[in-house]
Amino acid sequence: MMAATLKEASVKFGNFTALQDISLDIPEGDFWTILGPSGCGKSTMLRLVSDLIPAASGEVSVLGKSTQEARLAREFAFVFQDATLLNWRSALKNVELPLEIGRKRGIDIPKGNRTPRELLKLVGLEGRENALPHELSGGMRQRVAIARALVCQPKLLLMDEPFGALDEMTRDHLNLQLLEIWKETGTTILFVTHSIAEAVFLGQKVLMLQAHPGRVKELVDIDLPEPRAVKVRDTAQFTAYCSRLRELLEEC
Ligand SMILES: Nc1ncnc2c1ncn2[C@@H]1O[C@H](COP(=O)(O)OP(=O)(O)OP(=O)(O)O)[C@@H](O)[C@H]1O
């Protein structure tokens, strides 16, 4: 089954066409990164898939359901650039929040294999369960946000520049950790970034969008050895992908 399918999907804000005729099949388990010039509609595409905004025309489905059905069934989760944690709740309590909300609303949440505690361990925060967000670094807060996103066992993880505000070393570290999480959970990931190197390092495919109106410029297969290791960045193949994407970006 496809994690997400878009068929000639368009998004309009008033008279402005933000996305036009986007057609994509995103297979379950894939890791796609999304690149494109500022304002080309990268965030809009994630918001369309996650039922935050409607399609003006065309069709969008997530795991064979409408986006609304998929949202209600908690098939996907979103991670934003800002961790958006609740300041007064500990790391653990933040990760538990979606489960609490679900219980209050009487929503049936899939019994996860991993408890909130185990998820914090998975993202490397064992021992920091009781820390409040202001006691954690930016990278740690973002890891709490990722653990929280995983708590309902989403089959699709939508990530909008999750590491954009972090320093390069922290970002590199979290990139590796995210790849491990991806392998371990088998979730599909759609990951928006402004960094060509990050897009190539993480993605099995890079979706390049172009602007005015937002359309698919190209879907580039990234055929680098798996699992990705840091040293892949020093290879000629990696550099060649980066140059090719830089050229494509300049054409957009
Ligand atoms: N709620 C809205 N109302 C009106 N216009 C919007 C709205 N949201 C986005 N847009 C417009 O749609 C276009 C796409 O925006 P979007 O945020 O998806 O771009 P982006 O590729 O994610 O940009 P960036 O790389 O700068 O984050 C932009 O021109 C933006 O101004």
The ligand as an SDF file (V2000), in Angstrom:
LIG
                    3D

 31 33  0  0  0  0  0  0  0  0999 V2000
   -2.3710   30.4250    4.9770 N   0  0  0  0  0  0  0  0  0  0  0  0
   -1.8750   30.9930    3.8730 C   0  0  0  0  0  0  0  0  0  0  0  0
   -2.5210   32.0050    3.2550 N   0  0  0  0  0  0  0  0  0  0  0  0
   -2.0390   32.5620    2.1320 C   0  0  0  0  0  0  0  0  0  0  0  0
   -0.9000   32.1850    1.5300 N   0  0  0  0  0  0  0  0  0  0  0  0
   -0.2060   31.1850    2.0710 C   0  0  0  0  0  0  0  0  0  0  0  0
   -0.6440   30.5330    3.2800 C   0  0  0  0  0  0  0  0  0  0  0  0
    0.2530   29.5670    3.5880 N   0  0  0  0  0  0  0  0  0  0  0  0
    1.2140   29.6230    2.6410 C   0  0  0  0  0  0  0  0  0  0  0  0
    0.9400   30.5850    1.7270 N   0  0  0  0  0  0  0  0  0  0  0  0
    1.7290   30.9010    0.5360 C   0  0  0  0  0  0  0  0  0  0  0  0
    1.9060   29.7100   -0.2000 O   0  0  0  0  0  0  0  0  0  0  0  0
    3.2320   29.6270   -0.7250 C   0  0  0  0  0  0  0  0  0  0  0  0
    3.8890   28.3500   -0.2390 C   0  0  0  0  0  0  0  0  0  0  0  0
    4.1560   28.4840    1.1500 O   0  0  0  0  0  0  0  0  0  0  0  0
    4.9550   27.3600    1.9460 P   0  0  0  0  0  0  0  0  0  0  0  0
    5.0680   27.8010    3.3580 O   0  0  0  0  0  0  0  0  0  0  0  0
    4.3510   26.0490    1.6750 O   0  0  0  0  0  0  0  0  0  0  0  0
    6.3880   27.4140    1.2310 O   0  0  0  0  0  0  0  0  0  0  0  0
    7.7330   26.7000    1.6310 P   0  0  0  0  0  0  0  0  0  0  0  0
    8.2610   26.0900    0.3870 O   0  0  0  0  0  0  0  0  0  0  0  0
    7.5230   25.7970    2.7770 O   0  0  0  0  0  0  0  0  0  0  0  0
    8.5960   27.9650    2.0470 O   0  0  0  0  0  0  0  0  0  0  0  0
    9.8850   28.1000    2.9780 P   0  0  0  0  0  0  0  0  0  0  0  0
   10.9570   27.2930    2.3250 O   0  0  0  0  0  0  0  0  0  0  0  0
   10.1820   29.5620    2.9200 O   0  0  0  0  0  0  0  0  0  0  0  0
    9.5090   27.6090    4.3430 O   0  0  0  0  0  0  0  0  0  0  0  0
    3.9400   30.8990   -0.3000 C   0  0  0  0  0  0  0  0  0  0  0  0
    3.9030   31.8190   -1.3480 O   0  0  0  0  0  0  0  0  0  0  0  0
    3.1300   31.3800    0.8850 C   0  0  0  0  0  0  0  0  0  0  0  0
    3.1640   32.7860    0.9780 O   0  0  0  0  0  0  0  0  0  0  0  0
  1  2  1  0
  2  3  1  0
  2  7  2  0
  3  4  2  0
  4  5  1  0
  5  6  2  0
  6  7  1  0
  6 10  1  0
  7  8  1  0
  8  9  2  0
  9 10  1  0
 10 11  1  0
 11 12  1  0
 11 30  1  0
 12 13  1  0
 13 14  1  0
 13 28  1  0
 14 15  1  0
 15 16  1  0
 16 17  2  0
 16 18  1  0
 16 19  1  0
 19 20  1  0
 20 21  2  0
 20 22  1  0
 20 23  1  0
 23 24  1  0
 24 25  2  0
 24 26  1  0
 24 27  1  0
 28 29  1  0
 28 30  1  0
 30 31  1  0
M  END
$$$$
